[in-house]
């Protein structure tokens, strides 16, 4: 199975050499992962705050059909994304204090990817809710949500995967 989070090349001798990169140590990888978590968390927490406040807004009562459920699902997904974004620090502090292992790096990378996936779903659901409330047109709102999902998925997962795959191709 292909691991989206692995930074190790499967067969370094067949990979095209890249002059613009150098390998990281485990310590540097963990430092970068924790920095990525620090960057993601404030945005996710702000989104969670706005989502929570929206329930108490007068306009929330005007949501109908699947919109209230979509909003609550999105709220739950952002909460899970926050938990996943904080998991690497907790795992490091509790399971491997004072140590850095490949297992820690892999688990942390997977947590960040899972958090981004949950956030991508939450964005799409919230776009559905907002457009549904603003336009009253559910088919259009579903289209906007799907477009946001596809664009975010392409930017966060597909493009990095394709670039990584290209860099790993053997040299001619």
N, C-alpha and C positions, 0 to 999 in steps of 0.2 A: 504494500500500500504506500502511496506517495504521501509524505509528510510535509504539509504546507509550512510547518514551523521549523523544520530542521535547517540549520545553517551549515551543516557538514555536507560536503559533496560526496555522492555515492561512489564515484570513481574519479579521483582527482587527476589521474593520468590522461583520461579521455576528455576532460573538460578543457574548453578553450581558455588559455591563460588571459587574465585581465591585468593590465598594467596599472589600472586606476584603483585597485583595491588591495587590502591586506587582511589576513585573518585576525580575528579578535581573540583575546584570551577569555577564559570562562568568566573571570572577574569583570572584564570590560563588557562582555555580553550581558551579565547580570546588571551592571550599572546602567547600560543602555535600556534594558527592559524596564527597570524601575523608573528611569527618567521618562520613558514612554507612558508608563502608568500615571506618573505625576502630571503629564500633559493632558491625558484623556480625562482624568477624574473630575477636575473642576467643571468642564463642559457638561459632562454627564450629570453631575450634581445640580448644576444650574437648570438643565432641562428637567430633571426630576422635580425641582422646586416649582418651576412654572407649571408643569403638568399637575402637580398636587393642588396648587392654587386654583387652577382652572375649574376644578370640581365645585368650588365655592362661588364661582362667577355666575352671575345671573344668566348669561348666554348659555351656560351648560345645560340649563333646563330645556333649551330649545333643540337640543340634539335629539334625533329620532332614529329609528331603525337600528342598524348595527353600529352607529357612531359612538354611543356611550360605552359599548362593550369594546370597541376598537381602542378607545382612549384608555380604558382600564387595562387592557392587554398591553398597550404600549407602556403605560406606567409601570406595570409589572416587569416588562422586558428591560426597561431602563434600570430598575432596581437590581435585577439579575446582572446586568452589564456592570453596574457599580460594584457589586459583590465580586464578580470575576476580575474586574480591574484592580481590586484591592487584594485578591488572593495571592499573587506572587510575593508581596511583602509579608503577608501572614505566613505563607508556607516557609519562606526563608527564615523568619524569626522563630517559628515553632518547630518545624521538622528538621531544619539544617542550620541552626545558629552557628555563625562563625565559619561556615563552609560554603563553597560554591561547587555544584556538581552539574554534570550534563543533564541529569534527571530534573534538577531545579530549573535549568534553562528551558528544557523542553516543556515542562509543565507550565511554566510562566508564559512562554510563547503561545501555547495552546489556549491559556486563559485569556490572553489579550485578543487572539483571533476570535474566540467564542464571544467575548465582550463586544467586539466590533460587529459580529454577525447579529447579536441581539440588538445592538444599537441601530443597525441598518434596518431591521424589521420594525423597530419602534419608530424610526423616522418615517418609514413608509405608512405605517398605521396613522401616525399623527397628521401626515399630509392628507390622508383620506378624510380624517375627521375635520380638519380645517377647511378643505375644499368642499366637503359635503355641507358644512354649515354655511360657508360663504356663498356657494352657488345653488345649493339644493339639488344638484345633479349628481346622483350617485355613480352612474356609468363614467362620467367625466372624472369624478373624484377617484374612482378606482384606477382609471388610466394614469392620472397624475401620480398616485401612490406607486403604481407599477413602474412608472418611469423613474421616480426617485429611487426605488429599490434597485432597478437595473443600473442606473448611473452610479449609485453608491457602491454596489457590488462590483462593478467594473473598475472603479477607482481604487477600492480597498482590497480587492481579492484578485480579479481577473488580470488586470494590468501587471501587478507585481509578480503573479504566477507566470505569466507569459514572458516577462523580462528575465526572470530567474531561469526559466526553462531554456530560453535562447542563450543565455550565458553559459549554460551547462552543456550545450551541444559540442560534440567533438570538432576540433579544427580540421579543415579540409586538407 
